[in-house]
Amino acid sequence: MPATLSELFATQFQLCNIGSGQLVGVIAEHGQKLDYVDAAVAGARSVGASAVVLTASSLSNPTLPGLEHKAGPDVPALLAAAGECDMVIDVTVGGLIHSDVRTRITGAGRRMLFVAEPSDVLERLIGTAEIRRRVEAGRDLLKAGKQLRVTSAGGTDFVADISSDDLPITCQWGFVDEPGRWDHWPSGFIACFPKDGSVNGTIVLQPGDALIPWQRYVQQPVELTIEKGFIRKIEGDGIDAANLRDYLSTWDDEAVYATSHMGWGVHPTASWSAFEVYNPRTLYGQELRSVEGNFMWSTGSNRFANRETPAHLDIPMRGCTIAVDDTVVVRDGALTL
């Protein structure tokens, strides 16, 4: 029998070592995802913790330009309340992943977990010690590496400089049990932010690759030329190339063409077919980001390069070979690490 959403939150809190005497803060948007809010509160109470709900009028970014997004006056109060919590659950619609709110909460040593997927996805892809081991093995390789190279039979071939001693790395295994840690439930991938402006080469999207948050699969090949970290050409005759050209140009912002984080998935039970099995608009897309052996890269925001833009695409790709210096971590879409 499937677990209830409240039971799933209780299991997650146990993974996060939340229990008696601790306080969980639930950040939500007014009138949105009330079932997640209620389940998070019930789950916290069931493990002996207390909970407080922090509701803002709106925290979501615009999906297309035309509406200016500014942090409202409720954000300072929200931050002050979150600072009193042992752990913060983010159930906002778009997530606070790229926001100053997230950075300030985790920077103060608080743990933060974003939850957006349907309950059966949360249950099926709950975090495990093995997923964490795989992510940490990738982290150690990236920290020691100098160059990331990605190739594919479809024509992808680019390199990125990862030689920085303080290379920003995102490690996601689906739960938060350490101070200052952020994660996304569910998760199972490792990503780094290469030296800004260092990515050069070609990325060729193939049919079946994914475009997030559009929540759709690529239908026809798209060739992207990357120079000094920015997309300089988008070539292809199909609708995907046309939509990418239109979407990025609509923002009238050079930052949207930048490459941002990139890495690979390690989750053994994540399924590539999720956009076919579910209504894709009910998904945040975390399952495809986490599929074992996929290569995922993103465009737009990079807080480590002081670059912010609400336009942000995550693009998981199949069938790639990923090498950190001379170590192949994914070969033709199969995880080797």
C-alpha positions in Angstrom: 0.0 0.0 0.0 1.4 3.4 -0.9 2.5 5.6 2.0 0.5 8.8 2.7 2.1 12.1 2.1 2.4 12.7 5.8 4.0 9.3 6.3 6.5 10.1 3.6 7.4 13.4 5.3 7.9 11.5 8.6 10.3 9.1 6.8 12.2 12.1 5.3 12.5 13.8 8.7 14.0 10.6 10.1 16.6 10.6 7.3 17.3 14.2 8.2 17.7 13.3 12.0 14.8 15.6 13.0 13.1 14.6 16.2 12.0 15.6 19.7 12.6 19.2 20.7 13.4 20.4 17.2 11.5 23.0 15.1 10.7 22.6 11.3 9.8 25.7 9.3 7.6 25.2 6.2 8.0 28.0 3.6 4.9 28.2 1.3 3.1 30.5 -1.0 -0.4 31.7 -0.1 -3.0 29.3 -1.3 -0.6 26.9 -3.0 0.3 23.3 -2.3 -1.7 23.2 0.9 -1.6 19.3 1.0 2.2 19.5 1.2 2.0 22.1 3.9 -0.3 20.0 6.0 1.7 16.8 5.4 5.0 18.4 6.4 3.4 19.7 9.7 1.9 16.3 10.4 5.1 14.5 9.5 7.1 16.7 11.8 4.7 16.2 14.7 4.8 12.4 14.2 8.6 12.3 14.9 8.2 14.5 17.9 9.2 17.8 16.3 7.3 21.0 16.2 6.4 23.0 13.0 5.7 26.5 12.0 4.3 27.5 8.6 5.9 30.6 7.0 3.6 31.8 4.2 4.6 34.5 1.7 2.3 36.3 -0.8 4.4 35.2 -3.7 8.0 33.9 -4.2 7.8 32.5 -7.7 9.8 33.9 -10.7 8.1 34.8 -14.0 8.3 32.2 -16.6 8.4 34.8 -19.4 9.5 38.4 -19.3 7.0 41.2 -18.9 6.4 41.0 -15.2 9.1 42.4 -12.9 10.0 40.1 -10.0 11.1 41.7 -6.7 11.4 40.3 -3.3 8.4 41.6 -1.3 8.5 43.1 2.2 7.5 39.8 3.7 10.8 38.2 2.8 12.8 39.8 5.8 10.2 38.5 8.2 10.3 35.1 6.5 14.1 35.0 6.9 14.0 36.0 10.5 11.5 33.2 11.3 13.4 30.6 9.3 16.5 31.5 11.3 14.9 30.1 14.4 14.2 26.7 12.8 16.4 23.6 12.9 15.3 22.7 9.3 13.3 24.5 6.6 11.0 22.7 4.1 10.5 24.7 0.8 7.1 23.8 -0.8 6.9 26.9 -2.9 5.7 26.4 -6.5 8.9 27.3 -8.2 11.3 26.7 -5.4 13.9 29.0 -3.8 16.8 27.2 -5.5 18.4 30.3 -7.1 17.2 32.8 -4.6 18.8 35.0 -2.0 16.3 33.5 0.5 17.9 30.1 0.1 21.5 31.4 0.2 20.8 33.3 3.4 19.0 30.5 5.2 21.7 27.9 4.5 24.5 30.5 5.0 23.2 30.8 8.5 23.8 27.1 9.0 20.2 26.0 8.6 19.2 22.9 6.6 16.8 23.3 3.8 14.9 20.8 1.6 12.9 21.6 -1.5 9.9 19.3 -2.2 7.8 19.6 -5.4 7.1 16.1 -6.9 4.0 14.0 -6.6 3.8 11.7 -3.6 4.5 8.5 -5.5 7.6 10.0 -7.0 8.7 11.0 -3.6 8.2 7.5 -2.3 9.8 5.7 -5.2 12.9 7.9 -5.2 13.5 8.3 -1.5 17.2 9.0 -0.7 19.5 6.1 0.3 23.1 5.7 1.6 24.1 4.2 -1.7 23.0 7.2 -3.6 24.9 9.4 -1.2 28.0 7.3 -1.7 27.8 7.7 -5.5 27.3 11.4 -5.2 30.3 11.8 -2.8 32.5 9.8 -5.1 31.7 12.1 -7.9 32.3 15.1 -5.7 35.8 13.9 -4.8 36.6 13.4 -8.5 35.5 16.8 -9.4 37.4 18.4 -6.6 40.6 16.8 -7.7 40.0 17.4 -11.4 41.2 20.0 -13.8 39.0 19.5 -16.9 35.6 18.2 -17.6 35.0 16.8 -21.1 31.7 15.6 -22.5 31.3 13.8 -25.9 28.6 11.8 -27.6 28.0 9.9 -30.8 25.5 12.6 -31.8 28.3 15.2 -32.0 28.6 16.7 -28.5 32.2 17.6 -27.8 33.1 20.3 -25.3 35.5 21.0 -22.5 35.2 23.0 -19.2 37.8 24.2 -16.7 37.1 22.8 -13.2 40.6 23.4 -11.9 39.6 25.9 -9.2 40.6 25.0 -5.6 37.2 26.1 -4.4 35.1 24.7 -7.3 31.5 25.1 -6.5 29.8 21.7 -6.4 26.2 20.7 -5.8 25.8 17.3 -4.1 22.2 16.0 -4.1 21.2 12.7 -2.6 17.7 13.7 -1.4 17.9 14.5 2.3 19.6 17.0 4.6 21.4 15.8 7.7 24.2 18.4 8.0 24.2 22.0 9.0 24.0 24.5 6.1 23.0 21.8 3.6 20.4 22.3 0.9 18.9 19.4 -1.2 15.9 18.5 -3.3 13.7 15.5 -2.5 14.0 13.4 -4.6 17.5 13.7 -5.9 20.5 11.7 -7.1 23.0 13.8 -9.0 26.3 15.6 -8.8 26.9 19.0 -10.5 29.7 21.6 -10.6 30.0 25.2 -11.7 33.0 25.3 -14.1 35.1 28.4 -14.2 32.9 31.1 -15.7 33.6 31.6 -19.3 35.6 28.4 -19.7 33.1 26.2 -21.5 34.0 25.8 -25.2 32.8 23.4 -27.9 29.5 21.9 -29.2 26.5 20.4 -27.6 24.1 18.5 -29.8 20.7 17.7 -28.4 19.2 14.5 -29.7 15.5 13.3 -29.9 14.6 12.1 -26.4 16.8 14.5 -24.5 14.8 16.7 -22.1 14.0 20.4 -21.7 13.1 21.5 -18.2 11.0 23.4 -17.0 9.3 23.0 -20.4 8.7 19.4 -19.3 9.1 17.9 -22.8 11.4 15.7 -24.8 13.5 17.0 -27.7 11.9 16.0 -31.0 14.6 17.0 -33.6 18.4 17.6 -33.3 19.6 20.9 -32.1 23.3 22.0 -32.4 24.5 24.6 -29.9 27.9 26.3 -30.3 29.4 27.3 -26.9 32.2 29.9 -26.8 33.7 31.2 -23.6 30.8 29.9 -21.6 28.0 31.4 -23.7 25.7 29.9 -26.4 26.6 31.7 -29.6 24.7 29.6 -32.2 21.5 27.6 -32.0 21.2 25.6 -35.2 18.5 23.2 -36.3 15.4 23.1 -38.6 12.9 21.7 -36.1 10.6 23.2 -33.5 13.1 22.7 -30.7 15.8 24.9 -32.2 13.1 27.5 -33.1 11.7 27.5 -29.6 15.1 27.8 -27.9 16.0 30.7 -30.2 12.7 32.4 -29.5 12.7 31.8 -25.7 16.3 33.0 -25.1 16.0 36.0 -27.3 12.7 37.0 -25.7 14.5 37.9 -22.4 16.8 40.5 -24.1 19.4 39.5 -21.6 22.9 38.2 -22.4 22.9 36.2 -19.1 20.3 33.8 -20.4 22.8 32.4 -23.0 25.4 31.5 -20.3 26.2 28.0 -19.3 25.8 27.3 -15.6 26.1 24.1 -13.7 26.7 20.7 -15.2 27.0 17.1 -14.0 25.5 13.6 -14.1 22.7 11.5 -12.5 23.3 8.5 -10.2 19.8 7.4 -9.1 19.3 3.7 -9.9 15.5 3.7 -10.0 14.9 7.1 -11.7 13.1 6.7 -15.0 13.6 8.6 -18.2 10.1 8.0 -19.3 8.5 10.1 -16.5 7.2 12.8 -18.8 5.3 10.1 -20.6 4.0 8.2 -17.6 2.8 11.3 -15.7 1.2 14.5 -16.7 4.4 16.4 -17.2 3.0 19.6 -15.9 2.6 18.0 -12.5 6.3 17.2 -12.3 9.2 19.5 -11.4 11.5 17.3 -13.5 13.7 16.1 -10.8 13.4 12.4 -11.8 15.0 13.1 -15.2 17.7 15.2 -13.7 18.6 12.2 -11.5 18.5 9.3 -14.0 21.6 7.2 -13.7 24.2 8.1 -16.3 22.5 11.1 -17.8 24.5 14.3 -18.5 22.7 17.4 -17.3 23.7 21.0 -17.9 21.9 24.3 -17.4 21.7 27.8 -18.7 21.4 31.2 -17.0 21.9 31.9 -13.3 25.2 31.3 -11.5 25.4 32.9 -8.1 29.1 32.1 -7.9 29.6 34.3 -10.9 27.2 37.0 -9.6 24.9 36.3 -12.5 21.1 36.2 -11.9 18.3 35.8 -14.3 14.9 34.2 -14.0 15.4 32.4 -17.3 16.9 29.0 -16.5 16.8 25.8 -18.4 18.0 22.4 -17.2 18.8 20.0 -20.0 19.4 16.3 -19.2 20.9 14.3 -22.1 21.2 10.6 -22.8 24.1 8.6 -24.3 26.9 11.0 -23.4 30.4 10.1 -22.2 31.7 12.2 -19.3 35.3 12.4 -18.3 37.0 14.2 -15.4 40.6 14.4 -16.7 41.4 10.8 -17.7 38.7 9.2 -15.6 35.5 8.3 -17.4 32.6 8.5 -15.0 29.8 7.9 -17.6 30.4 6.0 -20.9 27.7 6.3 -23.6 25.1 7.0 -20.9 26.2 4.2 -18.5 27.5 5.2 -15.1 31.0 3.7 -14.4 31.7 5.2 -11.0 
